[in-house]
């Protein structure tokens, strides 16, 4: 009964969140997971003792639907890599979508709409879909439900 009540509270909390609640950085600390894990969750960043020993992915959700994803994989690659994306928030579904190539595809469509239609291109390419969840500690997390 208590678990059922907790589920309703958690769901209600997620519906009251607005886009502004997600602005800022969210980190996926890959050191906390086994390779076969299916449930990867981004959390607000924490302090790390030695970032060069960490393997992280940090999403920065910014204003104007801009987004930056930083792949800090120092152990494997020797340096991080950062990419620019766009993002949307669907409050009703509790979903954040991160996508890429929207500007390039829009320019191409404006430049040659006939060729764009012939190639059957989308308006954007999905990169990642995140579900808003309530963590055990009452905080909010972003669970990866689809990653292209």
Z-matrix of the N, CA and C atoms (Angstrom, degrees):
N
C 1 1.445
C 2 1.523 1 110.84
N 3 1.351 2 116.17 1 -42.23
C 4 1.456 3 120.12 2 179.15
C 5 1.523 4 110.43 3 -65.58
N 6 1.335 5 117.71 4 -40.64
C 7 1.466 6 121.30 5 177.95
C 8 1.512 7 111.07 6 -61.59
N 9 1.330 8 116.77 7 -41.23
C 10 1.453 9 121.16 8 179.28
C 11 1.526 10 110.34 9 -62.88
N 12 1.319 11 116.81 10 -43.09
C 13 1.465 12 120.95 11 178.36
C 14 1.524 13 110.33 12 -64.28
N 15 1.325 14 117.49 13 -40.25
C 16 1.455 15 122.02 14 178.83
C 17 1.525 16 110.81 15 -61.63
N 18 1.331 17 116.86 16 -40.41
C 19 1.457 18 121.14 17 178.54
C 20 1.521 19 110.87 18 -61.52
N 21 1.321 20 117.35 19 -43.97
C 22 1.465 21 119.98 20 179.01
C 23 1.519 22 111.50 21 -64.72
N 24 1.313 23 117.36 22 -40.73
C 25 1.470 24 120.96 23 178.54
C 26 1.522 25 109.71 24 -63.68
N 27 1.327 26 116.73 25 -45.19
C 28 1.457 27 120.60 26 -178.94
C 29 1.519 28 111.07 27 -61.79
N 30 1.323 29 116.71 28 -43.31
C 31 1.456 30 120.39 29 179.27
C 32 1.516 31 110.48 30 -64.44
N 33 1.299 32 117.34 31 -42.73
C 34 1.456 33 121.00 32 179.22
C 35 1.512 34 112.24 33 -63.56
N 36 1.336 35 117.02 34 -37.56
C 37 1.461 36 120.55 35 178.24
C 38 1.518 37 110.63 36 -64.41
N 39 1.312 38 118.42 37 -42.27
C 40 1.455 39 121.29 38 -179.22
C 41 1.522 40 111.48 39 -63.54
N 42 1.329 41 118.55 40 -37.35
C 43 1.455 42 121.29 41 -179.41
C 44 1.516 43 112.47 42 -68.04
N 45 1.337 44 117.97 43 -23.45
C 46 1.455 45 120.24 44 -178.56
C 47 1.522 46 112.10 45 -87.59
N 48 1.316 47 118.37 46 -5.92
C 49 1.452 48 121.51 47 179.54
C 50 1.523 49 110.58 48 -74.80
N 51 1.311 50 116.27 49 144.85
C 52 1.462 51 121.40 50 177.67
C 53 1.520 52 109.48 51 -112.72
N 54 1.302 53 116.63 52 169.75
C 55 1.459 54 121.89 53 -179.19
C 56 1.530 55 111.43 54 -55.20
N 57 1.328 56 116.63 55 -38.56
C 58 1.467 57 120.51 56 -177.72
C 59 1.531 58 112.27 57 -63.95
N 60 1.319 59 117.44 58 -25.26
C 61 1.465 60 120.85 59 178.44
C 62 1.534 61 112.23 60 -64.40
N 63 1.318 62 117.19 61 -17.63
C 64 1.461 63 120.96 62 -175.80
C 65 1.523 64 113.43 63 -103.60
N 66 1.338 65 117.81 64 -6.46
C 67 1.461 66 120.41 65 177.64
C 68 1.518 67 109.73 66 -57.46
N 69 1.311 68 116.29 67 142.75
C 70 1.461 69 121.18 68 177.85
C 71 1.513 70 111.77 69 111.31
N 72 1.317 71 115.27 70 -164.34
C 73 1.461 72 121.81 71 -173.30
C 74 1.517 73 112.82 72 -94.57
N 75 1.341 74 114.50 73 143.10
C 76 1.461 75 124.41 74 175.04
C 77 1.521 76 106.58 75 -133.03
N 78 1.323 77 116.94 76 130.56
C 79 1.460 78 120.56 77 -174.73
C 80 1.523 79 111.44 78 -118.65
N 81 1.322 80 114.15 79 136.36
C 82 1.459 81 122.31 80 171.15
C 83 1.527 82 106.10 81 -105.26
N 84 1.318 83 117.23 82 108.56
C 85 1.460 84 122.72 83 179.90
C 86 1.523 85 107.71 84 -87.91
N 87 1.318 86 116.18 85 97.47
C 88 1.463 87 120.97 86 -175.97
C 89 1.521 88 112.96 87 -66.77
N 90 1.340 89 117.96 88 -15.78
C 91 1.461 90 120.85 89 177.20
C 92 1.525 91 111.72 90 -67.47
N 93 1.336 92 117.31 91 -18.75
C 94 1.460 93 121.46 92 -178.10
C 95 1.530 94 112.95 93 -85.46
N 96 1.331 95 117.47 94 -3.11
C 97 1.459 96 120.65 95 -172.87
C 98 1.518 97 111.61 96 -121.35
N 99 1.325 98 114.92 97 152.08
C 100 1.459 99 121.80 98 169.29
C 101 1.531 100 106.75 99 -87.24
N 102 1.310 101 118.09 100 155.63
C 103 1.462 102 121.04 101 -177.37
C 104 1.524 103 113.24 102 -59.41
N 105 1.322 104 116.96 103 -31.39
C 106 1.469 105 119.82 104 -176.92
C 107 1.531 106 113.01 105 -86.09
N 108 1.328 107 118.41 106 0.12
C 109 1.474 108 120.61 107 178.40
C 110 1.519 109 110.98 108 -61.69
N 111 1.317 110 115.38 109 142.14
C 112 1.462 111 120.73 110 177.68
C 113 1.517 112 112.29 111 -103.60
N 114 1.313 113 118.67 112 -16.80
C 115 1.462 114 122.64 113 -174.42
C 116 1.522 115 110.90 114 -107.36
N 117 1.318 116 115.85 115 90.47
C 118 1.460 117 121.48 116 178.00
C 119 1.519 118 108.21 117 -98.11
N 120 1.345 119 116.86 118 129.25
C 121 1.461 120 121.01 119 -174.03
C 122 1.524 121 110.25 120 -128.16
N 123 1.342 122 115.46 121 125.94
C 124 1.458 123 121.61 122 172.44
C 125 1.518 124 108.11 123 -81.16
N 126 1.344 125 115.75 124 138.44
C 127 1.464 126 122.32 125 177.82
C 128 1.515 127 108.21 126 -128.85
N 129 1.322 128 115.83 127 165.44
C 130 1.467 129 119.02 128 171.88
C 131 1.522 130 106.83 129 -59.72
N 132 1.340 131 117.94 130 141.05
C 133 1.477 132 119.68 131 -174.40
C 134 1.521 133 113.51 132 -63.99
N 135 1.302 134 113.74 133 151.57
C 136 1.455 135 121.07 134 175.17
C 137 1.525 136 107.61 135 -119.64
N 138 1.301 137 116.35 136 168.13
C 139 1.462 138 120.79 137 178.45
C 140 1.531 139 109.29 138 -76.24
N 141 1.316 140 116.08 139 136.45
C 142 1.453 141 121.02 140 177.04
C 143 1.522 142 108.91 141 -111.19
N 144 1.339 143 116.75 142 141.48
C 145 1.459 144 120.57 143 -178.66
C 146 1.521 145 111.42 144 -68.64
N 147 1.329 146 117.35 145 -43.60
C 148 1.457 147 121.58 146 -179.15
C 149 1.524 148 108.47 147 -140.93
N 150 1.340 149 117.71 148 93.20
C 151 1.466 150 120.24 149 -174.72
C 152 1.525 151 114.21 150 -59.58
N 153 1.335 152 118.56 151 -21.87
C 154 1.462 153 119.30 152 -179.73
C 155 1.527 154 111.90 153 -72.05
N 156 1.321 155 117.17 154 -13.15
C 157 1.460 156 120.66 155 177.78
C 158 1.526 157 111.42 156 -100.53
N 159 1.288 158 117.21 157 1.86
C 160 1.456 159 121.44 158 -178.03
C 161 1.528 160 110.82 159 -100.62
N 162 1.294 161 116.12 160 151.31
C 163 1.451 162 122.43 161 173.41
C 164 1.526 163 105.61 162 -119.87
N 165 1.316 164 116.07 163 109.01
C 166 1.459 165 121.05 164 -173.67
C 167 1.517 166 110.99 165 -132.31
N 168 1.311 167 114.65 166 156.57
C 169 1.456 168 121.79 167 166.64
C 170 1.525 169 105.06 168 -124.60
N 171 1.327 170 117.10 169 125.24
C 172 1.454 171 121.05 170 -179.28
C 173 1.521 172 109.36 171 -117.45
N 174 1.319 173 114.71 172 126.68
C 175 1.462 174 121.76 173 175.86
C 176 1.518 175 107.34 174 -102.59
N 177 1.321 176 116.81 175 129.75
C 178 1.463 177 122.12 176 173.59
C 179 1.523 178 107.62 177 -110.20
N 180 1.332 179 116.23 178 108.54
C 181 1.457 180 121.58 179 178.71
C 182 1.521 181 107.50 180 -90.31
N 183 1.325 182 116.25 181 117.60
C 184 1.456 183 122.68 182 -172.29
C 185 1.521 184 111.56 183 -115.03
N 186 1.314 185 114.83 184 169.53
C 187 1.461 186 121.67 185 176.66
C 188 1.531 187 109.84 186 -65.55
N 189 1.298 188 117.17 187 165.35
C 190 1.469 189 124.67 188 179.43
C 191 1.522 190 111.91 189 60.29
N 192 1.335 191 116.83 190 30.32
C 193 1.467 192 123.84 191 177.61
C 194 1.518 193 113.43 192 60.57
N 195 1.321 194 117.23 193 21.96
C 196 1.452 195 120.57 194 177.09
C 197 1.524 196 109.73 195 -90.06
N 198 1.317 197 114.96 196 149.58
C 199 1.456 198 121.03 197 -176.20
C 200 1.524 199 108.61 198 -148.52
N 201 1.322 200 115.92 199 143.96
C 202 1.453 201 121.59 200 175.97
C 203 1.524 202 107.40 201 -126.80
N 204 1.318 203 116.34 202 133.69
C 205 1.462 204 120.75 203 176.39
C 206 1.522 205 107.17 204 -116.79
N 207 1.340 206 115.13 205 123.22
C 208 1.450 207 121.91 206 -178.60
C 209 1.525 208 108.83 207 -111.33
N 210 1.323 209 115.46 208 119.92
C 211 1.461 210 121.60 209 179.32
C 212 1.525 211 107.86 210 -98.28
N 213 1.339 212 117.26 211 99.00
C 214 1.462 213 122.45 212 179.71
C 215 1.519 214 108.74 213 -91.75
N 216 1.285 215 116.16 214 89.50
C 217 1.467 216 120.59 215 -178.03
C 218 1.524 217 109.32 216 -118.08
N 219 1.323 218 116.73 217 60.95
C 220 1.458 219 122.17 218 -175.16
C 221 1.527 220 113.11 219 -62.59
N 222 1.311 221 116.75 220 -37.01
C 223 1.468 222 119.48 221 -176.64
C 224 1.527 223 110.49 222 -63.69
N 225 1.326 224 116.75 223 -43.43
C 226 1.457 225 120.48 224 -172.61
C 227 1.517 226 113.68 225 -90.07
N 228 1.320 227 117.25 226 -34.61
C 229 1.460 228 119.32 227 -171.02
C 230 1.522 229 113.10 228 -116.15
N 231 1.320 230 118.68 229 -15.01
C 232 1.447 231 120.71 230 -179.85
C 233 1.516 232 113.79 231 86.52
N 234 1.321 233 119.27 232 -11.18
C 235 1.468 234 121.74 233 178.94
C 236 1.518 235 109.22 234 -160.52
N 237 1.310 236 114.84 235 158.82
C 238 1.458 237 119.97 236 177.89
C 239 1.517 238 110.60 237 -86.68
N 240 1.296 239 115.38 238 168.96
C 241 1.461 240 121.78 239 178.29
C 242 1.520 241 107.39 240 -137.11
N 243 1.315 242 116.67 241 135.65
C 244 1.447 243 121.02 242 -177.84
C 245 1.526 244 109.61 243 -121.45
N 246 1.342 245 116.50 244 138.26
C 247 1.462 246 121.09 245 179.87
C 248 1.521 247 109.47 246 -132.86
N 249 1.324 248 115.80 247 145.69
C 250 1.464 249 121.62 248 178.51
C 251 1.519 250 110.56 249 -96.05
N 252 1.325 251 115.52 250 137.01
C 253 1.453 252 123.17 251 -179.37
C 254 1.528 253 109.22 252 -137.63
N 255 1.302 254 115.79 253 -176.34
C 256 1.463 255 123.20 254 171.40
C 257 1.523 256 107.28 255 -122.59
N 258 1.348 257 116.59 256 164.45
C 259 1.460 258 118.89 257 -179.74
C 260 1.515 259 110.75 258 -148.74
N 261 1.329 260 114.85 259 155.34
C 262 1.463 261 122.43 260 174.59
C 263 1.527 262 108.02 261 -134.13
N 264 1.326 263 114.61 262 157.41
C 265 1.465 264 121.34 263 178.80
C 266 1.519 265 108.14 264 -127.39
N 267 1.336 266 116.61 265 123.24
C 268 1.455 267 122.21 266 175.39
C 269 1.523 268 107.35 267 -104.04
N 270 1.334 269 115.67 268 102.57
C 271 1.457 270 121.19 269 -175.19
C 272 1.527 271 111.19 270 -65.05
N 273 1.322 272 117.85 271 -38.50
C 274 1.470 273 121.22 272 -178.63
C 275 1.527 274 112.29 273 -63.35
N 276 1.325 275 116.75 274 -39.62
C 277 1.467 276 120.75 275 -178.69
C 278 1.528 277 112.91 276 -92.00
N 279 1.341 278 117.46 277 -13.89
C 280 1.457 279 120.51 278 -176.58
C 281 1.516 280 111.71 279 66.72
N 282 1.346 281 115.97 280 42.55
C 283 1.462 282 122.32 281 -174.81
C 284 1.529 283 109.85 282 -126.67
N 285 1.330 284 115.96 283 138.39
C 286 1.464 285 122.82 284 170.05
C 287 1.517 286 106.91 285 -113.46
N 288 1.336 287 116.35 286 128.06
C 289 1.464 288 121.89 287 176.54
C 290 1.518 289 109.21 288 -110.28
N 291 1.318 290 115.98 289 132.30
C 292 1.454 291 122.35 290 175.57
C 293 1.524 292 106.57 291 -113.26
N 294 1.322 293 115.93 292 131.39
C 295 1.458 294 119.57 293 -175.87
C 296 1.524 295 110.81 294 -142.25
N 297 1.335 296 115.58 295 166.28
C 298 1.465 297 120.51 296 -176.53
C 299 1.524 298 111.42 297 -134.69
N 300 1.320 299 115.08 298 168.92
C 301 1.468 300 125.63 299 175.17
C 302 1.518 301 113.93 300 67.26
N 303 1.313 302 118.55 301 13.49
C 304 1.460 303 120.62 302 -178.39
C 305 1.535 304 111.23 303 -61.17
N 306 1.328 305 117.73 304 -46.62
C 307 1.473 306 120.97 305 -178.05
C 308 1.521 307 111.36 306 -65.54
N 309 1.325 308 116.06 307 -43.69
C 310 1.458 309 119.65 308 179.93
C 311 1.533 310 110.83 309 -62.84
N 312 1.339 311 116.68 310 -45.11
C 313 1.465 312 120.48 311 -179.85
C 314 1.528 313 111.29 312 -64.69
N 315 1.328 314 117.06 313 -38.41
C 316 1.460 315 120.91 314 177.94
C 317 1.534 316 110.41 315 -63.53
N 318 1.332 317 116.97 316 -43.25
C 319 1.473 318 121.06 317 178.20
C 320 1.519 319 111.23 318 -62.89
N 321 1.326 320 115.94 319 -43.35
C 322 1.461 321 120.16 320 179.30
C 323 1.528 322 110.82 321 -63.15
N 324 1.322 323 116.36 322 -42.60
C 325 1.469 324 121.43 323 179.96
C 326 1.529 325 110.55 324 -62.32
N 327 1.336 326 117.30 325 -40.82
C 328 1.462 327 121.34 326 178.13
C 329 1.519 328 111.41 327 -69.26
N 330 1.320 329 117.11 328 -37.11
C 331 1.461 330 122.49 329 -178.24
C 332 1.530 331 111.81 330 -70.73
N 333 1.330 332 117.06 331 -45.12
C 334 1.464 333 120.96 332 -176.85
C 335 1.530 334 109.39 333 -146.52
N 336 1.317 335 115.83 334 78.92
C 337 1.471 336 120.81 335 -175.69
C 338 1.529 337 112.13 336 -63.35
N 339 1.334 338 116.67 337 -33.18
C 340 1.468 339 119.67 338 179.93
C 341 1.530 340 110.97 339 -64.43
N 342 1.322 341 116.53 340 -46.51
C 343 1.469 342 120.72 341 178.75
C 344 1.535 343 110.53 342 -66.75
N 345 1.322 344 116.25 343 -37.96
C 346 1.460 345 121.42 344 177.47
C 347 1.524 346 110.27 345 -57.96
N 348 1.333 347 116.33 346 -46.01
C 349 1.475 348 121.26 347 178.97
C 350 1.524 349 111.16 348 -65.93
N 351 1.340 350 116.33 349 -40.28
C 352 1.460 351 120.95 350 -179.84
C 353 1.531 352 111.79 351 -60.61
N 354 1.318 353 115.14 352 -38.51
C 355 1.462 354 120.45 353 -179.00
C 356 1.526 355 112.92 354 -80.12
N 357 1.334 356 115.32 355 -8.06
C 358 1.471 357 121.72 356 178.72
C 359 1.542 358 111.38 357 54.16
N 360 1.335 359 115.04 358 48.90
C 361 1.460 360 120.74 359 -178.53
C 362 1.527 361 111.03 360 -83.96
N 363 1.318 362 117.29 361 149.72
C 364 1.467 363 120.92 362 176.10
C 365 1.531 364 109.94 363 -80.32
N 366 1.308 365 117.26 364 172.29
C 367 1.464 366 121.02 365 175.56
C 368 1.524 367 111.13 366 -79.21
N 369 1.323 368 116.87 367 -19.62
C 370 1.462 369 122.36 368 178.11
C 371 1.525 370 108.18 369 -162.54
N 372 1.315 371 115.63 370 160.62
C 373 1.458 372 121.55 371 177.18
C 374 1.520 373 108.99 372 -108.04
N 375 1.313 374 116.54 373 129.36
C 376 1.461 375 120.75 374 177.47
C 377 1.520 376 110.10 375 -71.28
N 378 1.318 377 115.44 376 137.28
C 379 1.459 378 121.60 377 175.90
C 380 1.531 379 110.55 378 -109.23
N 381 1.347 380 115.36 379 -47.03
C 382 1.455 381 119.61 380 -174.36
C 383 1.526 382 109.32 381 -154.26
N 384 1.326 383 115.77 382 141.96
C 385 1.459 384 121.60 383 174.79
C 386 1.526 385 107.36 384 -121.57
N 387 1.343 386 115.76 385 128.57
C 388 1.454 387 121.80 386 -175.48
C 389 1.517 388 110.15 387 -121.61
N 390 1.316 389 115.77 388 135.13
C 391 1.461 390 121.61 389 176.59
C 392 1.524 391 108.16 390 -100.78
N 393 1.319 392 116.14 391 134.79
C 394 1.462 393 121.06 392 179.42
C 395 1.525 394 108.11 393 -79.90
N 396 1.329 395 115.63 394 124.47
C 397 1.465 396 120.10 395 -179.19
C 398 1.525 397 109.96 396 -127.07
N 399 1.319 398 115.72 397 158.21
C 400 1.457 399 122.08 398 173.10
C 401 1.524 400 107.75 399 -97.87
N 402 1.324 401 115.31 400 125.47
C 403 1.458 402 121.52 401 -178.25
C 404 1.530 403 110.02 402 -78.48
N 405 1.318 404 116.39 403 165.81
C 406 1.463 405 121.68 404 178.68
C 407 1.524 406 112.32 405 -58.69
N 408 1.358 407 116.19 406 -31.26
C 409 1.466 408 120.17 407 -179.48
C 410 1.532 409 112.60 408 -84.31
N 411 1.334 410 117.41 409 4.31
C 412 1.456 411 121.92 410 179.68
C 413 1.518 412 113.99 411 91.50
N 414 1.334 413 117.21 412 -9.82
C 415 1.460 414 121.33 413 178.46
C 416 1.523 415 111.43 414 -77.36
N 417 1.304 416 115.40 415 176.12
C 418 1.464 417 121.82 416 -179.22
C 419 1.519 418 109.27 417 -104.30
N 420 1.323 419 116.29 418 140.04
C 421 1.458 420 123.02 419 174.92
C 422 1.511 421 110.02 420 -129.27
N 423 1.320 422 116.24 421 162.52
C 424 1.463 423 122.56 422 177.94
C 425 1.523 424 107.91 423 -118.62
N 426 1.322 425 116.15 424 106.09
C 427 1.469 426 122.28 425 -176.20
C 428 1.526 427 109.32 426 -90.32
N 429 1.321 428 116.23 427 130.04
C 430 1.470 429 120.62 428 177.41
C 431 1.521 430 108.76 429 -71.48
N 432 1.337 431 116.02 430 121.04
C 433 1.458 432 119.50 431 175.83
C 434 1.531 433 111.63 432 -110.93
N 435 1.335 434 116.55 433 -15.39
C 436 1.453 435 120.66 434 175.06
C 437 1.526 436 107.36 435 -156.94
N 438 1.342 437 115.81 436 130.28
C 439 1.453 438 120.78 437 178.89
C 440 1.518 439 107.82 438 -138.14
N 441 1.313 440 115.84 439 112.93
C 442 1.474 441 120.98 440 -177.45
C 443 1.508 442 111.19 441 -73.49
